[in-house]
Amino acid sequence: MVIMYKLIVSDIDSTLINNQFKITEYNIEMIKRARKHGVDFMLSTGRLFGAARPYAKFLELDSPIITSNGGITMDSRTGETLFHTPISADKCMEIFNILDNLEVYYHFYSKNTFYTKKFLIKNSHIMLMNMKLPEGEQFPMLEVSNPSEVAKYDPVYKISVRCKNSDETKSFMQAFDGHDDIYITSSFADNYEISEKGVDKGSALQKYAKLKSINPDEILAFGDNFNDIQMIKFAGTGVAVANAVKELKDIADYITDTNENSGVGKAISRFIFNE
């Protein structure tokens, strides 16, 4: 039976883009071809809106963007919020206190602001990317002394933690063991991302699909890491790029080529056009 897909949804980093943060020409070609064929294309990412929007603009998408691992879904053109579930201010205070006691690095996202207590060299790529954007499209990146106070007036959707070594990782996992009122995932090694309980890319995609009357079996989804697992499970056809973590490959319906070798475009060719 040939499946008639209505929606393609893709993670950005290490999935849609290559290691130079570019979308390959073949991926661009196949996305444009699918859209002309009547299949919508949308982005789903752990990034905040301002860091994802340039790719939507480059591809001339009119679909919303699932950002902050599903914490907030926004219109890619207007920035209007469609769905959102922030971490409560009280819960943020508890999390920040634990992280400060652990003395680990963390930053966090509101609707479109990047906050941290102190910038690291590891943040340089997102800072450089932001600086290259047109002035009206740059998003605030701020150092703040009291994150808990920020959470009271600017709702937080994702807290991202960087562990320098295995000891920090072990301490982090022990500190949050049993905290079933939050959701913790990861998008790369030594990184942990905290959201409100029940918030993930899959739940956000489910909300959007319901809004647009799209059935799961009409969705083709792409990912590479732990934060994509729920989205890959929800989609009728979940595809892992070849560079994905084993845990994602194990639950995917299909494994395509790597992000460097246009894995998204090659799978679009296979599943949308039966080539």
VOBALUM-581175 format. One record per residue (C-alpha): residue number from 1; x, y, z; residue in one letter. Coordinates in steps of 0.001 Angstrom, whole numbers, plus 500000, padded with zeros to 6 digits. Example, Ala and Ser with C-alpha at 12.3 -4.5 7.8 and 13.67 -1.06 7.14 Angstrom:
2
[1 [512300 495500 507800] 'A']
[2 [513670 498940 507140] 'S']
END
This chain:
275
[1 [500000 500000 500000] 'M']
[2 [501332 503430 499049] 'V']
[3 [501084 505906 501940] 'I']
[4 [499983 509420 501043] 'M']
[5 [502018 511630 503337] 'Y']
[6 [500767 515080 504309] 'K']
[7 [503601 516226 506584] 'L']
[8 [507368 515868 506860] 'I']
[9 [508899 516980 510152] 'V']
[10 [512629 517139 510775] 'S']
[11 [515078 517850 513551] 'D']
[12 [517725 520401 512559] 'I']
[13 [521140 519729 514099] 'D']
[14 [522964 516597 512911] 'S']
[15 [519832 515646 510944] 'T']
[16 [518737 518238 508397] 'L']
[17 [521975 520237 508423] 'I']
[18 [525531 519024 507998] 'N']
[19 [528435 519633 510354] 'N']
[20 [529021 523050 508793] 'Q']
[21 [525470 524016 509834] 'F']
[22 [524332 524044 506182] 'K']
[23 [521438 522285 504448] 'I']
[24 [522850 520237 501583] 'T']
[25 [521764 521046 498044] 'E']
[26 [520081 517655 497657] 'Y']
[27 [518094 518122 500862] 'N']
[28 [516960 521536 499602] 'I']
[29 [515987 520070 496240] 'E']
[30 [513931 517258 497747] 'M']
[31 [512194 519471 500305] 'I']
[32 [511135 521875 497561] 'K']
[33 [509991 518987 495403] 'R']
[34 [507934 517462 498232] 'A']
[35 [506262 520787 498961] 'R']
[36 [505356 521236 495291] 'K']
[37 [503882 517745 495543] 'H']
[38 [501588 519008 498311] 'G']
[39 [503475 517665 501339] 'V']
[40 [504083 520208 504095] 'D']
[41 [507519 520456 505733] 'F']
[42 [508214 521674 509254] 'M']
[43 [511107 521909 511694] 'L']
[44 [511227 520406 515188] 'S']
[45 [514221 521309 517303] 'T']
[46 [515743 521743 520719] 'G']
[47 [516837 525220 519637] 'R']
[48 [514996 528339 520631] 'L']
[49 [512871 530059 517996] 'F']
[50 [515385 532681 516881] 'G']
[51 [518075 530062 516283] 'A']
[52 [515725 527884 514201] 'A']
[53 [513857 530550 512246] 'R']
[54 [516733 531306 509786] 'P']
[55 [516406 527767 508373] 'Y']
[56 [512637 528120 507995] 'A']
[57 [513167 531445 506261] 'K']
[58 [515870 530012 503995] 'F']
[59 [513537 527171 502945] 'L']
[60 [510623 529639 502594] 'E']
[61 [508477 527563 504945] 'L']
[62 [505065 528741 506098] 'D']
[63 [504619 525995 508704] 'S']
[64 [505181 526527 512444] 'P']
[65 [508367 525496 514239] 'I']
[66 [508410 523160 517237] 'I']
[67 [511113 524671 519471] 'T']
[68 [512734 524006 522855] 'S']
[69 [512068 520260 522459] 'N']
[70 [508325 520848 522220] 'G']
[71 [508111 523444 524962] 'G']
[72 [506749 526062 522585] 'I']
[73 [505485 525853 518999] 'T']
[74 [505498 529115 517061] 'M']
[75 [504454 530455 513666] 'D']
[76 [507667 530662 511621] 'S']
[77 [506612 533899 509921] 'R']
[78 [504954 535933 512670] 'T']
[79 [506420 534436 515842] 'G']
[80 [502913 533885 517191] 'E']
[81 [502634 531159 519830] 'T']
[82 [500470 528170 518864] 'L']
[83 [501107 525874 521851] 'F']
[84 [503323 526205 524891] 'H']
[85 [504014 524532 528226] 'T']
[86 [506602 526353 530344] 'P']
[87 [508323 525026 533428] 'I']
[88 [506655 526653 536444] 'S']
[89 [508630 529415 538186] 'A']
[90 [508709 527457 541452] 'D']
[91 [510000 524367 539692] 'K']
[92 [512629 526453 537888] 'C']
[93 [513840 527778 541234] 'M']
[94 [514234 524246 542563] 'E']
[95 [516085 523096 539440] 'I']
[96 [518386 526128 539368] 'F']
[97 [519244 525654 543043] 'N']
[98 [520194 522018 542424] 'I']
[99 [522326 522943 539403] 'L']
[100 [524051 525761 541280] 'D']
[101 [524879 523399 544143] 'N']
[102 [526314 520930 541632] 'L']
[103 [528361 523768 540102] 'E']
[104 [527576 522646 536555] 'V']
[105 [527110 524936 533588] 'Y']
[106 [523586 525583 532336] 'Y']
[107 [521638 527964 530130] 'H']
[108 [517919 528256 529560] 'F']
[109 [515410 529485 526990] 'Y']
[110 [512333 531612 527283] 'S']
[111 [510155 532262 524237] 'K']
[112 [513050 533761 522314] 'N']
[113 [515793 534708 524776] 'T']
[114 [518948 532776 525633] 'F']
[115 [519897 533187 529308] 'Y']
[116 [522952 532011 531227] 'T']
[117 [524858 532993 534354] 'K']
[118 [528105 533079 532357] 'K']
[119 [528855 532503 528688] 'F']
[120 [531268 529740 527723] 'L']
[121 [533482 529261 524680] 'I']
[122 [531127 526384 523814] 'K']
[123 [528398 528976 523244] 'N']
[124 [530470 530764 520608] 'S']
[125 [528851 529045 517605] 'H']
[126 [525352 530191 518534] 'I']
[127 [526655 533683 519376] 'M']
[128 [528388 533964 516003] 'L']
[129 [525300 532669 514200] 'M']
[130 [523163 535209 516014] 'N']
[131 [525515 538079 515170] 'M']
[132 [525304 537193 511471] 'K']
[133 [521523 537524 511423] 'L']
[134 [519901 540761 510227] 'P']
[135 [519591 543192 513112] 'E']
[136 [515827 542789 513393] 'G']
[137 [516096 538991 513583] 'E']
[138 [518774 538645 516261] 'Q']
[139 [517589 537231 519573] 'F']
[140 [518721 538391 523034] 'P']
[141 [521551 536445 524690] 'M']
[142 [521852 537596 528275] 'L']
[143 [523959 536893 531346] 'E']
[144 [521826 536999 534499] 'V']
[145 [522863 536721 538126] 'S']
[146 [519560 535292 539399] 'N']
[147 [517883 532851 536986] 'P']
[148 [515033 532174 539426] 'S']
[149 [513954 535830 539267] 'E']
[150 [513960 535694 535454] 'V']
[151 [511631 532679 535511] 'A']
[152 [509043 534734 537395] 'K']
[153 [508532 537211 534531] 'Y']
[154 [509812 535409 531415] 'D']
[155 [508501 531798 531266] 'P']
[156 [511210 529173 530817] 'V']
[157 [510685 526344 528309] 'Y']
[158 [514002 524488 528390] 'K']
[159 [517016 524264 530687] 'I']
[160 [520173 522869 529060] 'S']
[161 [522969 521437 531222] 'V']
[162 [526551 520706 530150] 'R']
[163 [528555 518164 532138] 'C']
[164 [532347 518388 531757] 'K']
[165 [533113 514800 532733] 'N']
[166 [531679 511515 533963] 'S']
[167 [531757 512652 537602] 'D']
[168 [529572 515677 536823] 'E']
[169 [527251 513484 534783] 'T']
[170 [526922 511002 537641] 'K']
[171 [526232 513782 540160] 'S']
[172 [523625 515310 537836] 'F']
[173 [521807 512004 537355] 'M']
[174 [521827 511275 541091] 'Q']
[175 [520539 514760 541940] 'A']
[176 [517527 514391 539644] 'F']
[177 [516807 510741 540301] 'D']
[178 [513164 510440 541283] 'G']
[179 [512160 513867 539967] 'H']
[180 [509202 512590 537948] 'D']
[181 [507687 516078 537722] 'D']
[182 [510074 517009 534891] 'I']
[183 [511244 515474 531614] 'Y']
[184 [514973 515056 530947] 'I']
[185 [516408 514192 527547] 'T']
[186 [519590 514819 525549] 'S']
[187 [520582 516019 522090] 'S']
[188 [524332 515370 522213] 'F']
[189 [526962 513814 524482] 'A']
[190 [527298 515268 527999] 'D']
[191 [524220 517427 527458] 'N']
[192 [520955 517147 529388] 'Y']
[193 [517823 519106 528602] 'E']
[194 [515069 519680 531142] 'I']
[195 [511441 520444 530265] 'S']
[196 [508101 520374 532028] 'E']
[197 [506657 516899 532558] 'K']
[198 [504868 515640 529442] 'G']
[199 [506726 518020 527136] 'V']
[200 [508654 516554 524219] 'D']
[201 [508766 516827 520438] 'K']
[202 [506283 513982 520070] 'G']
[203 [503599 515594 522226] 'S']
[204 [504013 518903 520369] 'A']
[205 [503749 517143 517008] 'L']
[206 [500632 515334 518205] 'Q']
[207 [498997 518667 519084] 'K']
[208 [499828 520130 515690] 'Y']
[209 [498663 517025 513820] 'A']
[210 [495336 517139 515674] 'K']
[211 [494944 520835 514822] 'L']
[212 [495524 520123 511119] 'K']
[213 [493565 516818 511069] 'S']
[214 [496669 514862 510066] 'I']
[215 [496853 511201 511062] 'N']
[216 [500149 509820 512428] 'P']
[217 [500496 507468 509437] 'D']
[218 [500510 510542 507181] 'E']
[219 [503649 511903 508885] 'I']
[220 [507276 511245 507938] 'L']
[221 [509685 512309 510730] 'A']
[222 [513485 512577 510940] 'F']
[223 [515850 512683 513912] 'G']
[224 [519243 511745 515309] 'D']
[225 [519178 511801 519107] 'N']
[226 [517342 511045 522344] 'F']
[227 [515206 514186 522166] 'N']
[228 [513758 512904 518864] 'D']
[229 [512608 509522 520175] 'I']
[230 [509030 510493 521085] 'Q']
[231 [508571 512269 517748] 'M']
[232 [509888 509269 515816] 'I']
[233 [507543 506997 517783] 'K']
[234 [504499 509177 517086] 'F']
[235 [505046 509538 513338] 'A']
[236 [503708 506839 511074] 'G']
[237 [507162 506572 509531] 'T']
[238 [510060 507486 511795] 'G']
[239 [513464 507801 510151] 'V']
[240 [516864 507913 511857] 'A']
[241 [519878 509313 510058] 'V']
[242 [522827 506909 509972] 'A']
[243 [524749 509063 512462] 'N']
[244 [521933 508775 515035] 'A']
[245 [522362 507280 518487] 'V']
[246 [521688 503546 518712] 'K']
[247 [518608 504051 520881] 'E']
[248 [516913 506075 518138] 'L']
[249 [517938 503654 515401] 'K']
[250 [516459 500795 517402] 'D']
[251 [512947 502295 517378] 'I']
[252 [513030 503919 513929] 'A']
[253 [511132 502400 511014] 'D']
[254 [513989 503157 508633] 'Y']
[255 [517637 504242 508765] 'I']
[256 [518709 506618 506014] 'T']
[257 [522137 508035 505128] 'D']
[258 [524014 510475 507398] 'T']
[259 [523321 514183 507771] 'N']
[260 [526540 514805 505806] 'E']
[261 [525259 512709 502910] 'N']
[262 [521738 514171 502541] 'S']
[263 [519981 511456 504524] 'G']
[264 [516785 513508 504776] 'V']
[265 [516608 514108 501033] 'G']
[266 [517313 510462 500223] 'K']
[267 [514508 509265 502502] 'A']
[268 [512097 511838 501038] 'I']
[269 [512901 510400 497623] 'S']
[270 [512169 506897 498887] 'R']
[271 [509017 507487 500920] 'F']
[272 [507357 510408 499163] 'I']
[273 [508228 509541 495570] 'F']
[274 [508845 505764 495835] 'N']
[275 [512183 506097 494088] 'E']
END
